[in-house]
Amino acid sequence: MDYFEDYNNENEDKMEKIVPDTSVVIEGTISKILDQNEFNYSEIIVPEAVVAELEYQTNKGHLIGQKGLNELKKLQKLADSGKIAITFVGKRPNNYEISLSKTGEIDAIIRDVAKNELATLITSDKIQSEVAKAQAINVIYVKQEDRSNEELSLSKYFDDETMSVHLKENVVPMAKKGKPGNINLVKLESRLSTYDYLEKLAEEIIEKSRHDFKTYLEVDEKGATVVQSREYRISIATPPFSEGMEITAVRPVAEVSLDDYKLSDKLFDRLRNSAHGILISGSPGAGKSTFAQAIAKFFSEEMNQIVKTMESPRDLQVGDEITQYAPLDGDMEKTADILLLVRPDFTIYDELRKNHDFNIFADMRLAGVGMIGVVHANRPIDSIQRIAARIELGIIPSIVDTTLYIEDGEIKAIYETNLTVKVPSGMQEVDLARPVIEVRNFETGDLKNEIYTYGEQTIVMDVDLVQDNSKDNKKSAVDKIVEKKVIRAVKKVVPKATVVAELISNDRIKIYINEKYIPKIIGKNGKKIDDLERKVGISIGVEPIESLANYNENNSNNNSYKPEGQINNSFELTYEISSKHLILNLGYEHIGNEFDVLVKDDYLFTGTVGKKGLVKLKQGLEITDILLDAIDMNIPIVVKFKS
């Protein structure tokens, strides 16, 4: 095999010392060359800068660092057997210099070693080679092998029906097969995967990212590496991030078009003419990305539009005419700035998770770019609710006009949003009219949800729930929400207090609280209560809870939430809201037990009961917000303990 691009055989006898740089050590080039006896030498000089960089990469959990150290160990074994001479020389760079390796600091130190030792530098870095020539340093450029068309060993586990492959040390290989709505987890073989086997697979995957321009590292952190290799998205987890080595590879099962979803003519017309802010929502594995690929193909090929994507990692399978962008310098906002200059007709943002993502989505949409966002959601309204909590209410219809909810690979709900001024459902007085975002079923026109502000709170109201309560002559759902919002605000000031709220009128609420906490809630000169009233947007009266005729200190607990659904083992979920946490009390008898939490029969998360039978969820987390919203709207919360 011809490794050398810049090497003249006439100089073979003159070569006595060689200095490998980091690139050829990682590639394993030196040991390969020695095996084939392709040149003469008297000594291999390894710069300490190479060792330091490999050590740094290994400590960071980067697999290429370990790969390079393995090569050095091979060379050391050859030296121990007397086959070669090897020395380690030069300056050891500090952490700051290593962190600047991309700017050429480490390469410069390596070149200095080659110059001072009167040795020949060997590199597979073209720029390093050109700089060495410019500095009159003897250099050999080792051209990297083209292995872009080689199949990964991992691909043997995939067939036409395989969606994902799951490999973990001391566990048999598993795969998910089928299509959304009909997926089965199956064993691929009976033999357990070993750490050494998985490490070889991981090295092969990382190696491919160095040679194949369609294979790239999306994440490379300590213990966690994500690689997108053509159609495969591969996640590699190693200790200490995971307790054992694990490789997970995901691949789309089949390419689909919008015709496969049997969309109505009405929806096709909307997509062609008036849908410019689209959210694709659904639970994990529901088929959101597959539908996003289909809609990208529709806009690009059938509508003749310029389509781009924003992904981290880039795993959508789209045509060559659609450019896929990753976060520029780790920041998706910088990517958005570039796209605003490119001005595509539509951009797919996969996935919207954090405030940062929703703000970028909104900014690009308001700048006139058609946007398609992919969002995790357990209910059709959840995706709209998530964006409503992050941007100004009045501009929601300008940002999101169409929402599609995917379940089991099928479109289960289609919503459209419109802005109007009206009295929200559940309110009566005309003077309570305000801007309201109406969320309607696109096909039938039925009103499903209303989004509006009440004081400083953003209310997402289930219209069906309001109508059901009206039929039963119960306290309106709006009243209940206001009371619970005020209770939550009060308990942030006095977390340990028992609080009862009673809405007296549309502009006044009365709270009952333990008498000993009243001074704290009022504050000096009434400052604390004034701040609280401004925050909730309603006048607050305060009275001691002991004055309530039915108050009993031993069993009165307004923090007890009893969902309307059946809870496993007749368990009663109680909670406490502090300034920093939502605290779930699951009981001493369940300490250490694993449990699932479901909201209205939709899975939310899995946890383990901690000390004192408590589970603390930090305020501001998405799952915390979902639970608090469910509590406010009396949506059933179910806790199921695993056997």
N, C-alpha and C positions, 0 to 999 in steps of 0.2 A: 504494500500500500504506500502511495506517495504522500507522506506527511508534509514535506517541505515545499513551500512556495518560493522562499528566498534562501536557497542553499546551493552552493556550487561544489560538486564532488572533488574539484581540484583542491579545495580548501580542507578536505577531510583530514589530511595528515597534520595540518596546522592546529586543529582544534584540540586543546588540552584541558581547558576549564569551561564549564557551562554553568550559567545562572538561570534557573527556571523562575518565571514570575508566577503570580497566583493563578492566572488563567490556565496555564498548562498543568499545574499541580492538580487543580480541580478536575481537569479533563482526564487526568491519568496518563498524559502523553509521554512523560519521561519513562515510566516503567514499560510502556508499549514499545518505545523506541529501543530501549535496552534489550527487550526480549528479541527484537528483530535484528540487533547488532547493526544498526544503520549508520553509526558513526563511531569514531575513536574518541577517547576522552581519557583524562587522568584524574579528574576530580569534578564532583558535582557540588556546587556551592549554593546553599539555600539561604537567602536573606532572612534575617530575623523578622523583617517586615512581613514576609509571606506567612511565617508561623503566627505572628500576632494577628494578622487579618483573619486567618482561618480559625484561630482560637476565639476571636471576637464573634465571628459568624456562628460558631458552634454554641457559644454561651448565649447567643440570642435565639438559639433554637432553630437556626437556618440549616437545612439539610446539606447545602453545598459546602458548608464549613466542615461537617463531619466527613463528607466525601473527600475533601482535600487532605484532611488529617489521615484518612485511610491510605491515601497515596504516599504520604510521607512515611507511614509505618512500613509500607512495602519496600520503599527505598532503604529504610534503615535495616530491614532484614537482609537485603542484598549486601549492604555494607558489613553487617555482622558476619556474613558468610565469606567475606573477602572478595566478592565479585566487583564491587565498586568502592570508591572512596567518597565520603560525604562529609561536608563541614557546614556549620551554621555560623554565619558572620553578619556583621553590620549592625546598624542602629535599630533598636526596638522602638517602634513608634508609640506615642502615648494615645490614650483614648480619643483625644481631640483630633489628632492626625488621622486616626483610623476612621473617625466619623466623616472626615473630608475625603475619603478614598475616591468618591465619584468625581472629585475635582482634580484628581491626579496626584495627590500627595504621596500615597503609597507607591504608585508607579515610579515617581521621581526617586524615592529612596532605593528602590530595586535597581534602577538604572545606575545610580551612584555606586552600588555594590559591583555591578558588572564592569564599570569604568575603573574603579580602584583596584579590582582584582585582575584586570586585563583579561577578562573572560568574555565568552560569547553569551549574549542574552537570548533565551528561547521564550517566545511568547505566541499566544494565539489571539492576541489583541492587536488589531490592525493599527490603531492609533498609537499604541505603545511602540510598535515596530517602526512606524514613520518618525516618531519623535527620537527614538534611539539612532536612527540613520542620520537625522539632522544634527545629532550631537556626536557623530563619528564613533558610535559604539557598534561593535560587531554584533549583529543580530540575525536570528533565524526566525522567520515568521512561519508558524505551523498552521496551515490551513485546516480549519475544522471540517470534519466529515459531514456530508449532507445526509442526515438521517430523517429528514422531514416526512418521508413517506413510510417509514417503518411503523408498524402497528405496535401499540403498547401491549405488553403481556396481559394487562387488565382486560383488554377487549375480548379475551377468550371467554369471559364470564357472561357476555352479552349475546342475546339473540334478538329476534324481531319483536318479542313481547316484553323484553326486560326494560324496566324504567330506571332501576337503580340497583347497585351492587354494594353490599355491606361486608367488609372484611375487618376482623378484629382478632388480635392474638388470643390463642386458646379458645377460639370459637369457630365453628364450622362456617364456611362462606355462605352468605344468605343473599337473596335477591328479591326485589318486588317486581312482579310480573302482572301484566294486564294493562288496562286503561283506566283513567279516572272513573270512579264509580264501580269498578270491578277489579280490584287490585289484591293479589295474594302474595304473602311472604313465603318463599320456598327455600329449602336447603339445596345448595348446588353440589355439594359433595360431603362425604362423611368425615374426611380428614380435617383435623383442626389446623388453623393457620398459625404459623410460628412467627415470633418477632423477627427472626433473621429473614424469613421469606418476605414479610411485609416491608422490611427495610430495603430489600433489593428492589421491590416494586416501586417504593418511594424514590429511590435513587434513579431508577429508570425514568420516572415521570419528571423529576427535576432536570435530569440530563436532557430530556426532549425539549424542555423549555429553553435550553441554551442553543438549540440547533434549529428548531422549527418556528418560523415566524408566526404560525397560527397556534402556537402553544405559549402561554405567558402566565407568569405568576401574578395572581390578583391580590393575594394576601401572603405575607411571609413574616410571621411573628413567632415568638418563642413558643414552641409546642403546637403551632397551628399554621398550616400552609394550604392555600387554595390555588389550584391550577385550572385554567381553562385550556383544554387541549382539543381543539376542533369541536366535535359535538359533545365531548365529555366535560362535565364540571367535577373536579376531583378535590375532595377535602382530605387532608392528612393531619391527624392529631397524634401527638406524642406526649409522654409525661414531661413536665408536671401538669400540662394543660389537661390531659386526660389520664386516667389511671393506667391505661394500657394503650399500645399502639393500635391505631384504627385508620382505615382508608375507606372512604365512601365515594362512589362515582355515580353520577346522575346523567341520564341521557334522555332526550325526548324520544318517545316511542314512535311517533309518526308525524309527518307533516300534514297539517289540515288546512282547509280553506274555510271562509265564512259560509260557503254553501253547505258544508257539513253540519252547521249549527241550525239550519232550517229557520233562518231569520224571516220575520214578516216583511212584506213590501214596505210597510210603514217605517220599520226600523232601518231598512236599507236606504230609504229615502232620507231619513234623518242623518245617517252616517255620510251620505253623499253631499248633503246640502247645508246642514245646520249644526251638526255635532262637532264642536271644536275643543271642548274640555270634557274628556271622558275618563271615568274611573272604572277600572276592572277590579272587582273585589271578590273575596272568597277565602275560605280557610286553606291552610297549607295542604298541597296535594289535590286541590279541587280542580285544577286545570286552568289557572289564571294565565300562566306564562304561555301555554299552548294557544289559548285564545288571543293573547297579545301578539303572538307570531302570525296568527291568521289575519288579524286586523291590520298588521303592518304590511303583509303581503297584499291585502286588498287596496290599501291606500297607495302603495308603491306601484303595483302592476296594473290594477284596474282603473284607479283614479289618476294615474300618472303624476303622483305627487312625490316631492322630495322628502324622504323619511330618514330620520336618524334615531339612535337610541342612546340613553344614558343608563349605564348599568354598573353595578359593583357587587359581585363579579359579573363579567360579560358572559352570560350563558344562554341568551335567546338565540335560537337557530333561525336566522333570516338570510335572505339572498345577498349576493355580493353587492348589489346596488344600494343596500342599506348599510351605512357606516355605523359601527358600534363604538361608543366613546366610554372610557372609564374616567374616574375622578382624576383631574389634572393636578399633579403634585399632591395627591391625596385629598383634594377638595373639589366636590362636585360643583360648587359655585363658580370655580374657575372654568370648569367645563361648560357651564351654562353661558358664561361670558363669551366663549368662543362660538358656541352655537348661535348666540344672538347676532354675531357677525355673519355666520354662514346662512342664517335665515331659512331653515327648513320649513316645509309646509306643516309637517307633524313630527313630534318627538315623543318617543316612548320612554317614560321614566320608570325603571324597574329596580328597586321597589321604594315606595314612599313609607318611611317608618318614623323618622324623627322630625322635630319641628323644622330643622334645617331643610329637610327634603320637601316638606309641604310649602315652605316659604319660597324655595327655588321654583317649584312647580307653579306657584301662583304668580311669581314675577315674570316667568317666561310666557305664561298664558296672557297676562295683562300687556305684555310687549307685542302680542299679536301672533305668537306661535301656537299652532294647534298642539294640544298636549293630551297624551294618553298615560295615565298613571296606574300602576299596579299596586294594590293595597291589600294587606291581610285584614279580613273582617269575618266575624262569625254570623252577622245578620246583614241584610241588605242596607239598613240605615247606618250601620257602623262606620262605613268609609266616609260618608258625608258628615257624620257627627265628628269624626276625627279631624277633618279639615275645618269644620265650623269652630272648633275649639282653638284654632291656631291663627285664623285670619279674620279680618273685619267682616261682619255678618252681611252687610249690604252688597259686597262684591262677590259673594259665593256663586250666584248664577252666571257671572261673567267668567268665573274660573272653572266651575263644574256645571255643565248643562245636562249631562247624561251619565247615569251610573248603571253598570251591568253587574249583577251578582251571579257568580259561577258556583255550581255545586255538582259534584260527580261528573264533571266535564260538560255540563249542560247549563244554559242560561236559565236561571230560575226566577229572576226578577229584573225588570228594567225600570229605572226611575228617571224622572226629569225634574229639574228644579226651576222655580220661578219666584220672583220677588213681587209682593203685593203689600198693600196697607190695609189692615183689617183688625178686628177684635179677635185675638187668638181663641181657638176652641177651648171651652171651659171657663171663659170669662164672659161677663154680661155687659158692663157699662161701656157706652160708646166712647167715653173719654179714655178708655184703655187701648184704643186703636193704636197700632204701631206697625213698623215694617216687619213683615213675616215672610220667611222663606217657606214656600209650599213645596213639599216633596210628593209628587203624584206618580201613580203607576202609569208608565208611558202608554201601554196598550189600551187600558180601560179609562184612564183619566181620573181614577179614584184617588182622593186625598189620603195619603198614608201617614205623613208626619208633618209637623210644623216646627220651624226653628225660629226663635225670637229671643230678645233680651228681656229680663225681668230684673230691674235694678242693675247690678253689674254681672248678673249670672246669665249664661247662655243656656236656654231651655230647648231641649230636643223632645218634643211631645209626640207620643204615639196617639194619633187621633182616635183609633179604635178603642184604646183604653179610656180616653175621655168620654167617648160615647157610651161605653159600657157602664161607667160610673154614673153617668147622668141617668141612665135607665133605672139604676138601682137606688137613686136618690141618696147616694153616698156623698161625703165630702169630695169636692172636685179634685181631679188629679193635679191641677195647677196649685190648689191650696196645699196639698200634701207635699208637692215639690218645694214650694216656698218655705214651708215649715221645716223640712229636712235640711234645706240649704242654710237656713238660719241656725239650726242646731249645730251643723258642721262648723260654721263660722265661730259660734260661741265656744265650742269645745276646743278649738285651736287656741283660745285664750285660757280656758280652764279645762284641760283634758280630763281631769279626774272627777269633774262634777257630773251630777245627773241633771239632765236638761229636758224640759217638756216645752213645746211651743204650740201656741194657739193663734191662728190668724183671725184677727178681730175684724179687719176691713182690708180694702185693697191697698191702703197705705199705712197700716199699723198692725204689728204683731206683738203678742204678749209672751214672754218667756218666763218659765218657772225654774228656779235654780236653787241649789242648797244655799241656805242663808249665809253660811260662812264665806261663800265665794262671791256674794253680791258686791262687796267693796272692790274686788279685783276686776269684775266685769264693768263696773261704773267708771273706775279710775279716778285720778285726782282731778277735781273740778269737772267731772263728767267727760274728760277727754277720751277715755277708752270707749265708752258707749257711743260717743259722737263718731269716732273712727269706724266703729262697727256698723253704725247706721249708714254711713256713706258707702261702706263696702257692699252691703247687701241691698242698699237702695230702698229701705223701708224703715219707718219709725218703730223703735223697740221699747216696750215697757217691761220692767223687771219686777218680779215678785218672788218671795220665798216659796220653794216647792213644798215646804212643810205646811203651807196654808191650804194645799189641795186636800179635799175631804177624803179622797181615796188613796192618798200617798202612804206608802209603807216602806220605811227605809230598808227593810230586809229583803223585800221582793220587788220593789219598783225599780225597774231598769229599762230606761227608754232606749238603751243601746242594744236591746235584744231584737234581732231581726228574724222573724219567723216566715220563711218563704211559703208561697202557696203550693209549691211542688213538694213531693215526698222526698225527704232527706234520708240517706242510707242510715240504717240502724236507729231511726227516729231521732236523729241527732239534731239538737237545736243550736244553730250557729249564732254566737254572740260576737260583737265587735266593739272596738273602741277607737275613736278617731283622735289622734294627737296632732301636734303641730307638724310632726315629721313623718308619722306612720299611720297606716290603717292596721290595727292589731286584731287578728282573728283568734278567738279563744276556742280551741278545739278540745280542751279537756286533758287533765293529767293522764287519764287512762290511755290516751292515744299518742303519748310521747314516743317519738322515733318511728311512728307509722307513716307510710306513704299514702297520699290521697290525691284525688283529682277534684278540681273545682269546675263546675259547669254553670253557665248562665243561660237560663231558658233552654236547657238540654244541649247547649253548644259547649264543647270543651274549651276551657280557658287556659288552665295550666296545671302542672303536677308539682306537688311539694312534699316536704317531710315535716311533721310536727316537731317543733323545737322544745327547748327547755320550758318548764312550767306549762306545757300544753299550748304554747302561743306560736303564731306565725305572724311575723312583722313584714308588712309590705310598705316600701318607701313611698311617700307622697310624690306625685308627679310621674310615677311609672304608668305605662299604658294599662297594665292589668289592674292597677289600683284605681285608675279613673273609671275603667269599665265596671268594677265592683261597686264603686260609689254611685255611679249613674244607675246601676241596677237597683241598688238600695233606695235611691230617690224615687225611682219609677215603679217600685214594688214588683220588679221582675224576679221570678224565682231563681234562687241560687241553691245549687245542689252540691253537697260534699259527699264524695264516695271514697271510702277507704278501700285500699287494695288488700286482698287476702294474702 
